[in-house]
Amino acid sequence: MTLLDHLPPLRHAHPDRAVCPSTSAVDSAGRLCVGGIALTSIADEFGTPSYVIDEADFRGRIRHYQSALRGVRVVYAGKSLLTTTVARWVAEEGLGLDVCSAGELAVALAAGTDPARIVMHGNAKTVDELRDAVTAGVGTVVVDSLTEISHLAGVVRRPQRVLVRVTPDIDIHGHRAINTGVADQKFGFTVDDAEFGEAVDRISQHRLLTLVGLHCHLGSQITDPTLYGRAIHRLVPAMADIRARHGMTLSELNIGGGHGVPYLAGEPELDLQALSVTVDRALAEACAAADFPRPNITVEPGRAISARAGVTVYRIQTLKSRPGGRTFVAVDGGMSDNPRVALYGANYTVALANRQSASQVTPMTVVGRHCEAGDELARDVLLPADLRPGDLLAFACTGAYNHSMASTYNSVGRPPVVSVADGRVRELVRRETVADLLARDRGALDIGRAPTRPRNSSGCAALLHGE
């Protein structure tokens, strides 16, 4: 049975099972568990806040992609969640990996990822990043500007596959969506722009650069598969035009990711079966109309694989009820470990994790520890009325863009990343300590060895007492 079948407050907050990690359950003591491990045990061992990743859920969503999109190459978008262990899971499941910085490339290589399976992204890649990529032997570089093509041409020393990123000028709309496929934004070339033609010219004239296809990304949190069909109908004619002008028949079309997932009960997600049908139909129609051979299709899901595998565990520090106003539940994390609320107005499903409660649920606002009025993690979520300091709260669907986007605001160290699977727990990334923060500060005194109590979120007592 899942956690939904046990806790009344949680059942009320989670009627949609798709929001929770697939191994979520409640044990006999009423504790929320993931991967056979009670979140209380993780909090005790690794402190709070902590990011918890369900390995089985992560791998299961990869396999769902492989079964639903047969004949389509799947490349995991590492920007959503990337550690060396995560990169190994991706490789073991047979996926490619896309990276968009020298740091992400270094993580992938440190994990032993085959460079030929890496796709290098980024709208402002530096010369050094491009040099790192071609030196490592990455399989594909996605070029984003004329300047970048010049930089790449200057550092390449062996044949390099290239995709050109284009914007099909499709507005995805939707209140949860983020547009990157419209013309008036920073990514790529517009299909009907003279610079696009010049980009193709420059690449085709370089003896070591091989243009193999086009790339587009429509945006994020897309749940309508027909938008990808529209992109195919825009880009196949562009590929046919390149063949007519340059005599090159491009063989690859990467339609990006941005596949939507639910964060709250009842929210939609992208249906992969429907996506498969839409892509197949659009290719058949567009290729027939342009008399163009069917290209190989690539998709790049990130959030859709990692988001629901993740849970963040916080410990309640204080509660305040304002007369005639809200009840504020303050936890020991906040916008530094989950910036998506402040950036995008993201919503989350929240549950009491360390015990069951028979109390009625009531609207509460979960706030963070940072010195910002906007440091809210969840507004007006239903939680048991008997919450108290020391209780644990679990935020579902935090596996994407939390660890990746975390900061050290207020000099608060970033949380650890812990994976769970079959009753085993594994620390993937340790908690960032005060010693880590001071190590980059050239004006800091020699503090000696790092604090020995990494679960102490401040580390100050250990530092001041020379521990």
CORURGI-V404570 format. One record per helix or strand of 2 or more residues. SS is the DSSP state (helix for helix, strand for strand). FROM is the first residue (numbers start at 1). LEN is the number of residues. If there is no record, write none. Layout:
SS:FROM:LEN / SS:FROM:LEN
This chain:
helix:3:3 / helix:8:6 / helix:17:3 / strand:25:2 / strand:32:3 / strand:37:2 / helix:39:8 / strand:50:5 / helix:55:14 / strand:73:5 / helix:84:9 / strand:96:4 / helix:102:9 / helix:115:3 / strand:118:3 / helix:127:10 / strand:140:4 / helix:146:10 / strand:160:8 / strand:178:2 / strand:189:2 / helix:194:12 / strand:209:7 / strand:219:2 / helix:226:21 / strand:252:3 / helix:272:19 / strand:296:4 / helix:303:7 / strand:310:12 / strand:327:5 / helix:340:5 / strand:350:3 / strand:361:7 / strand:376:9 / strand:392:5 / helix:409:3 / strand:416:6 / strand:424:6 / helix:434:6 / helix:460:5
